[in-house]
Amino acid sequence: MSNASTNSLTLPELPELRRKTEAVSQFLRQQITTHLETLRPLFAPERVFGKNAGGKIDVPGAERALTELQQSYRPFTRKPYDLPETLDTNWLSLVGNALELHPWEYPHQIQDKNITMSSPVRWVVNYRTNYTLAQVKNVLGGKETVRPEYLRQFVVNTLVLQLLLNRNPGLGQLFQDLRYELKNETASDLKGLPIVTITSCLTSFRPADDMIQAATAFSGVPAFIELLDTDALRQPIDSLQSRIEGLLK
């Protein structure tokens, strides 16, 4: 959840703030997508795994990286994932280097009703697969029939991305300089699978429950997107400016 709070907001103000939130969120998503596409070569798995991922040359530390990946994969051979016991290196060649964004969502209960909340300033990043994040959650929740090869590749892709980022901290620093944070997070409905998120320096908040309840009752859809904290925009966070000011003290 992105700095959720109960900022004072009246129901008549909601439509306009939602419009602004959606406009800014679309802008941020497009900007991140462009950055990821520009940096696509840096996310190629062969940069870490070498020939094990279909690369043409040996890479120092590739065998150690593969061992680390096998260790992180092992817990997912058990329920609820039930993946094959042995990680096949051929799966690494299926990862590719195209990244995609998935909504960051979490459940929020109001009385006896579950509301799916989503953030306008945070997304889950993963290599492109045949399964979306929502489909994986549905499979793990028993709401959708599993396609084992799709689930397996989603997990492998997720673990590969985390390992690559851990081995290349400069990528995280680069996105931080672009005012985005890349980090590993967990979600209860993913049953132990950590994911990589990318979050803007902008913040959002969750309004009071009675407002969410009224809005979802009107729309008929049990889902609500957090709202942009426009007050925080008046004091934008600039990490470069903060660091330079610290050096000048």
C-alpha positions in Angstrom: 0.0 0.0 0.0 1.4 3.4 -0.9 1.5 5.6 2.1 -2.2 5.1 2.7 -4.0 7.5 5.0 -7.4 8.9 5.7 -6.8 12.3 4.1 -9.8 14.5 4.4 -11.8 14.4 1.2 -15.5 15.0 0.5 -17.5 12.8 -1.9 -18.1 15.7 -4.4 -14.4 16.2 -4.7 -13.8 12.5 -5.5 -14.5 12.5 -9.3 -12.0 15.3 -10.0 -9.3 13.9 -7.8 -9.8 10.5 -9.5 -9.5 12.1 -12.9 -6.2 13.7 -11.9 -5.0 10.5 -10.3 -5.7 8.5 -13.5 -4.0 11.1 -15.7 -0.8 11.1 -13.6 -0.8 7.3 -13.2 -1.0 6.8 -17.0 1.9 9.3 -17.4 4.0 7.5 -14.9 3.3 4.1 -16.3 4.2 5.2 -19.8 7.4 6.8 -18.6 8.4 3.7 -16.7 7.6 1.5 -19.8 9.8 3.8 -21.9 12.7 3.6 -19.5 12.4 -0.2 -19.3 12.4 -0.6 -23.1 15.4 1.7 -23.4 17.3 -0.3 -20.8 16.1 -3.7 -22.1 19.7 -5.0 -23.0 20.8 -4.5 -19.4 18.1 -6.8 -18.2 19.2 -9.7 -20.5 19.5 -12.9 -18.3 22.7 -13.9 -20.2 24.5 -11.0 -18.5 24.4 -13.0 -15.3 23.9 -16.6 -16.5 26.0 -16.5 -19.7 25.7 -19.6 -21.8 23.2 -21.1 -19.3 20.7 -18.6 -20.5 21.5 -18.9 -24.2 24.3 -16.4 -24.2 27.3 -16.8 -26.6 30.1 -16.3 -24.1 31.0 -17.4 -20.6 30.3 -14.9 -17.9 32.3 -14.8 -14.6 30.2 -16.1 -11.8 27.6 -17.7 -14.0 27.7 -21.1 -12.3 27.5 -19.4 -8.9 24.4 -17.5 -10.1 22.8 -20.7 -11.4 23.4 -22.4 -8.0 21.8 -19.4 -6.3 18.8 -19.5 -8.6 18.4 -23.3 -8.0 18.3 -22.6 -4.3 15.7 -19.9 -4.5 13.6 -22.1 -6.9 13.6 -25.1 -4.5 10.8 -23.9 -2.2 8.4 -23.7 -5.1 8.6 -27.4 -5.9 6.2 -27.8 -2.9 2.6 -26.8 -2.6 0.8 -24.6 -3.6 3.2 -24.2 -6.6 4.2 -27.9 -7.1 6.8 -27.0 -9.8 9.1 -29.7 -11.2 11.8 -30.8 -8.7 14.7 -29.9 -10.9 15.2 -26.5 -12.5 15.9 -27.0 -16.2 18.4 -24.5 -17.6 16.5 -24.5 -20.9 13.9 -22.5 -19.0 16.4 -19.6 -18.7 16.4 -19.2 -22.5 12.6 -18.6 -22.3 13.0 -15.7 -20.0 13.9 -13.1 -22.7 14.6 -9.5 -21.8 11.2 -7.8 -22.3 9.8 -6.4 -19.1 6.1 -5.7 -18.4 4.2 -3.9 -15.6 1.4 -5.4 -13.5 -0.9 -3.4 -11.1 0.2 -3.4 -7.5 -3.0 -4.7 -5.7 -3.9 -5.6 -2.2 -7.1 -6.6 -0.4 -8.9 -4.3 1.9 -11.9 -5.4 3.9 -14.8 -3.0 4.7 -17.3 -4.7 7.1 -17.9 -8.1 5.4 -16.9 -7.0 1.9 -13.5 -7.4 0.3 -12.3 -4.5 -1.9 -9.4 -4.9 -4.3 -7.2 -1.8 -3.9 -4.6 -0.8 -6.4 -1.9 1.9 -6.4 -1.6 4.6 -9.1 2.2 5.1 -8.3 3.5 1.5 -7.9 3.6 -1.5 -10.2 5.0 -5.0 -10.2 7.8 -5.6 -12.7 8.5 -9.0 -14.3 9.8 -10.5 -17.6 6.9 -11.0 -20.0 5.1 -14.4 -19.6 1.9 -16.1 -20.7 0.5 -15.5 -17.2 -0.4 -12.1 -15.8 0.1 -11.5 -12.1 -3.7 -11.5 -11.6 -3.8 -15.0 -13.2 -1.1 -16.3 -10.9 -3.0 -15.1 -7.9 -6.2 -16.7 -9.2 -4.5 -20.0 -9.7 -3.0 -19.9 -6.2 -6.4 -19.0 -4.8 -8.1 -21.9 -6.6 -10.1 -19.6 -8.8 -8.5 -20.7 -12.1 -7.2 -24.0 -13.5 -3.5 -24.0 -13.5 -1.4 -24.3 -16.6 1.8 -25.7 -15.1 4.2 -24.5 -17.7 2.9 -20.9 -17.5 3.1 -20.9 -13.7 6.6 -22.4 -13.8 7.9 -19.7 -16.2 6.3 -16.9 -14.2 8.2 -18.1 -11.1 11.4 -18.6 -12.9 11.2 -15.2 -14.5 10.5 -13.5 -11.2 13.5 -15.2 -9.5 15.8 -14.4 -12.4 14.8 -10.7 -12.3 15.5 -10.5 -8.6 18.9 -12.2 -8.9 19.9 -10.0 -11.8 19.0 -6.8 -9.9 20.9 -8.1 -6.8 24.0 -8.7 -9.0 23.6 -5.3 -10.7 22.9 -2.7 -8.0 23.6 0.1 -10.5 20.3 -0.6 -12.1 18.5 0.2 -8.9 20.6 3.4 -8.5 19.8 4.4 -12.0 16.0 4.2 -11.4 16.4 6.0 -8.1 18.1 8.9 -10.0 15.0 8.8 -12.3 12.9 9.2 -9.1 11.7 5.6 -9.0 12.4 2.9 -6.4 13.1 -0.7 -7.4 12.7 -3.2 -4.5 11.8 -6.7 -3.6 8.4 -7.1 -1.8 6.1 -9.9 -0.7 2.4 -10.3 -1.1 0.3 -12.7 1.0 -1.7 -14.0 -1.9 1.5 -15.0 -3.8 2.3 -17.7 -1.1 5.9 -16.9 -0.5 7.0 -15.7 -4.0 8.8 -12.4 -3.7 8.2 -9.8 -6.4 10.0 -6.8 -7.8 8.1 -3.5 -7.6 8.8 -0.1 -9.0 7.4 2.9 -7.1 7.3 6.6 -8.0 8.5 9.3 -5.6 4.9 10.6 -5.7 2.6 9.3 -3.0 -1.0 8.1 -2.9 -3.5 7.5 -0.1 -6.5 5.4 0.7 -9.6 7.5 1.6 -11.9 6.7 4.4 -13.8 3.4 4.2 -17.2 5.1 4.0 -16.1 6.9 0.8 -14.7 3.7 -0.7 -17.9 2.0 0.2 -20.0 4.6 -1.5 -17.9 4.7 -4.6 -17.9 0.9 -5.1 -21.6 0.7 -4.4 -22.2 3.3 -7.2 -19.9 1.6 -9.7 -20.9 -2.0 -8.7 -17.3 -3.1 -8.9 -15.5 -4.1 -5.7 -12.3 -2.3 -6.6 -10.8 1.1 -5.9 -7.6 2.9 -6.9 -5.8 4.9 -4.3 -5.8 8.6 -4.9 -2.9 10.9 -5.6 -1.7 13.0 -2.7 -1.8 16.3 -4.4 -0.6 18.1 -1.2 2.7 16.2 -1.4 3.2 17.6 -5.0 3.8 21.0 -3.5 6.9 19.6 -1.8 8.4 17.3 -4.4 11.1 14.9 -3.3 14.3 15.4 -5.4 17.0 13.0 -4.3 19.7 14.7 -6.3 18.9 18.1 -4.8 18.8 16.6 -1.3 22.2 14.9 -1.8 23.8 18.1 -3.1 22.4 20.2 -0.3 23.9 17.7 2.1 27.3 18.1 0.5 27.0 21.9 0.7 26.4 21.9 4.5 
